[in-house]
Amino acid sequence: MTILDIVVGIFIFVTGVCIGSFLNVVILRALSNESIIFPPSKCPKCQTPLKWWHNIPILSFIFLKGKCAFCNEKISIQYPIVELLTGYLYLIAFLKFGYTFNTLFTVAFLSLFIVISTTDIKEHVAFNIHSYILAILGIVYNFFNIGTLYQGHIWIFNTSLIASVLGLLLGACLIGIYMGIGYLLLKTMIIGPGDIFIAGALGACFGWKYILFILAGAVAIQVLAFLPIFFRKLIKKKDFITIIEFVIFTIFAIINYFIHNIPFILALTVSGLLLCKRIIDTLPENLVELNAALLNGEAEEQDLEQNELFHLPFGPALCCASLLFIFLH
């Protein structure tokens, strides 16, 4: 790495931090249904317009000790986290792709991943406009064959543009089917309609072949996020039988990873079916009534726990899986 690379890397990191500050505005203004241009930056609590020195990324948060300079209200930790994360991801993108168009498109993708994930985490809302922009960028990216994911293939479906369009359709359709199956089994929306648009946009970015890996990775990430909440619920209910069955299933899964024979495969299958039965038995008797209670504001603490368990936002998992694919592929 040359001196020039180090200087450019620092510049890209600082630029990413500054853009992260703008992404915070995009996130909050989208949730409040306000323009990202007007009015100028203001305290969300007291609505007082901020001075320019209140908007310096990261530094203002530190100097103000995480509080508004006017009303002393706490400033959300989201601001410095998003700023630092954006700068870090921009720098990693530069280190991986260098002085290429890949870097420009990657930082654009990463910016939209951050916006989509944050709105979904904060309010369980995914705005379709963000997915539309991501899809357009993905199609342009593949139209000019910038990513070169499909170069060297003769079969028409492996040309970048066709693969991008097919990826858009496949990603949206698979998540739509996943949502439908979840509703049939649990009588509740386990993911939101906005996730269909996110998956379609990711398919446009990565093509029909790679969107399958991303969707599989997103499901795995979602399961990992689900497990701590699920185990906390089991421990609170003192349901140690389900925990033991999960441990047995995990042991057989690890054994099967190293040893492939019929007895262990059968043991894994049986333990998996028993675990599924136990999990189904722990489901609330009527998720439709649970959702109605939540909508009417009549939910009790147990209802809120069930809602937390079955309504984890899926958009962040899709974006995290895409992030891993970009940097590990």
N, C-alpha and C positions, 0 to 999 in steps of 0.2 A: 504494500500500500504506500503510495507516494504522499508527499506533503499536500499536493493538490487534492487527492482523494480525502484526506483528513479534513481539509478546509471545506470542501464541498459537503462532506458528511455532516459537519457541524452546522453548515448553512441549511441543509435539508432538515436536520432535527429541529432547529429553531423555527424554520418555516412550518414544519408539521405542528409544533406547539401552538403557533399563531393560528393556523388553520383549525386546530382543535378548539380554540376559543370561539371561532366562528361556528364550528359544528355544534357547540353548546347552544348558541343562539338558534340555530336551525332546529335543534331538538326541542327546546323550550317553546319556541314560537309555533312549532307545529302542534304541540300539545295544547297551547293556549289559543290556537287558531288566529295568530297574528302574523303580520308581514315580517319578513326577516330584515327589512330595510327600515321601516318606520313602525313605531316611534323609536328613538335612539335607546341605547341600553339603559335599563332602569332596574331598581331593586324590585323583585317580584312581590315583596311584602308591603313596603311603604310607597312603592311606585315613584320614588324620587329618581330623576335622571342622574346617571353616574358621570363622574368626571373622567377625563382620559386616563388619569393615573390609577383609577379604580379598575381599569380593564387590561392591565398588563398581565399577560398569561402567567400563571403560577405565582409570580412575585407579588401581585396584588393580594392574592389569597393569604400569602405568608405574612405580609406587612400588616394587613387588616386583621390578622389572627382569626381568619375564618368568619368574620362578622361584618355586617353592613356598616359602612361609615356613618350612616344617618340614623337608622333605627336600631342598630345593634343586633339585628336578627342574624341567626347563623346562616352562613353561606353553604350551600350544598357541596359536599365533598366531590360531587360529580364533576365540578368544574376543573379542578386540577387533575383528576384522574383521566378525564377525556383528553385534556391537553397533553399530558405526559404520554398517554397511550398512543395518541396520534403521532407525536414526534418520534416515539420509539419505533412504531410500525413503518413510518416513512423511511427512517434510517435503515431498518432491516431490508426494506424493499430495494433501496439503493445499493446496499451491500450485495444483495443477491443478483440484481439485474443490471447494475451499472448504468452507464450512460446510454440507455436505450429507451425506445418508446414503451417497452414493457414496464419500465419504472413508472412512467407517467400514468399509464392505464391502471397499474396496480395500486398506486396511491389513491386514484379516483375510486376504485373498487373498495379499498380499505375505508375510505371516508364514509361511503354509503353503508358499509357493514357496521360501522360505529353508530351511525345515526339510527339505523334500523334496529340494532340490538338494544340501544339505550331507551328508545321510546317503548319498545316491547317490554323491557325489564321494569321501567318506571310505571307504565300505565296499561300494560298488556295491549298496546295499540301498535299496529304496523300500517303506516300510511302507504297507500298504493302508489302515490306519485314517486316515492323513493324507489320502489321496485321498478316502475316504468323507466326511470332514468338509468337504473342499473342494467335493465334489459337492453336499452338502446346502446349504452356503452359497450355491452357484451357483443351485440351484433356488429357494431362498427369495428370493434377489436378483432373479431373473426373475419369480417368482410375484407379487411386489409391484411389478414393472415399475420398479424403482429405477434400473436402468441406462438405460432408455428407448431401448435399441438397436433395438427393433422397433415403436416407436410409429408410428401413422399408416398401418399396413398393414392391408388388409382380408383378404388371403389368410390362412387359418388357420395355416399353417406359419410365418408371420411374427409370430405373437403370441408374447410373451416366454416363457411357460411351455412351450408346445408346442415352440418352438425350442430351449429349454433341454433338454428330454427327448430330442429328436431329436439335439441336439448331443452329449449323453452317449453315445447309442448309436452315432452316426457316428464320434466320436473313438475309442471303444474298438474298433469294428470295423475302422477303417482301420489302426490300429496293430497289431491282431491279424493283418491281412492282410500288412502290412509285415514283421512278425516271421516269418510263415510263408514268405513269398517268400525272405527272407534265409536261413532254415534250408534251404530247398530248394536254393538256389544255393551256399551256403557250408558246409552241413552243420554249422552251429553257431548258437547263439543270439546274434544280433547285438544284440538288445535283450532286456530281461528282461520277464517277465509283469507286473511291477509297473508298467511303462510303459503297459500297456493301461488300467489303472485311473487313472493320471495323466491320460492323454489323454481318457478318459471324463469325469473330473471337470472338466477344462478345457472340454470341450464343454458341460457343464451350466452353466458360468459364462458362456460367450461365445456359445452358440447354434450351430446347425448350420451357418450360413453362415460365421461368423467362425472356427470351429475349423479350417476348410480353410486359411485364411491362416496360422493359428498353426502347424499341422502343417507347412506348406510352409516357414515361417520356421525351425522347429525343425530340419528336415532341412538347410537352408542353414547354420545355425549349427553343426550337427554336422559338416558337410563342412569348414567353416573350422577347426574344432578338429582334424579328422582330418588335414588337409594338412601341418601342421608335423611331426607324427609320421611321416607317410608319406614326406615329403621327407628327413627325417633318416635313415630306413631306406634310401632310395635312394642317398643320398650315402655312407652307410657301406658299401653294397654296390658303390659306384661305377657305379650304373646310370644313366648320364647320358643314355642314349637315351630313357628314359621321361620324364626331366625335360624334354628338348628337345621331345618330343611334347606334353607338358602346356603348355609355353610357346607352341607353335604353335597349339594348341587355344584357349588364352586370347586370343591375338592375333586369331584369326578370330572369336571370340565378341565381342570389343570392336568389331571392324569391323562385324559384323552389327548391333550395337546402334545404330550411326549410319547404316549403309548397308544397305538391304534390297534385295538382288537375288539371282537364282537362283545365279550362280557362287559367291558368298560363302556362301550357305546350303549348297550342296553341299560346299564346302570345309570348312565347320564340321562338317557331318555326317560326312564321311569322316575328318577329324582326330579327331572324338569317338569314332568306332568303333575307330580304330587305338589311341587312348589306352585305351579300355576293354579291348581285347585285351591290351595291354601290362600293364595293372593285374591282369587275371585271371592272366596268366602269372607275376606276382610272388607270387601266393597260395601258401601252403604246400600241398603235395600232399595232405595228409590232415588237415583241421582236427579231425576226430573224434579222431585219435590225439593231436593237440596238446592238446585239452581233457582227454583221459584223463591225459596226462602232468602237466598242471597240477593236476588233482584228486588225483593220487597223490603229489604232491610230487616228481616226477621231472623237472620242467621245467628246461631249460638256459637260459642267457642269451638265446639266439635265440628260444626258446619264449616267454619272458616278453615279448620285444619284439613278437612276433606277437600275443600276448594283449592287450597294450596297444593295438595297432593296431586290432584287430577287436572290442574290447569296451569302447569308450568309453561311459560312462554317458549315456543319452539323456534321462533326467529333467531334468537341468539345462538342456539345450537346449530342452525343452518349456517350462520355467518362464521362461527368458530370452526366448523368443519371445512368451510371454504378457505378460511385463513390457513389452516394446517395444510390443506392441499397446495395452496400457492407456495408456501415456504418449504414444504417437504417433498414436493413432486420433482 
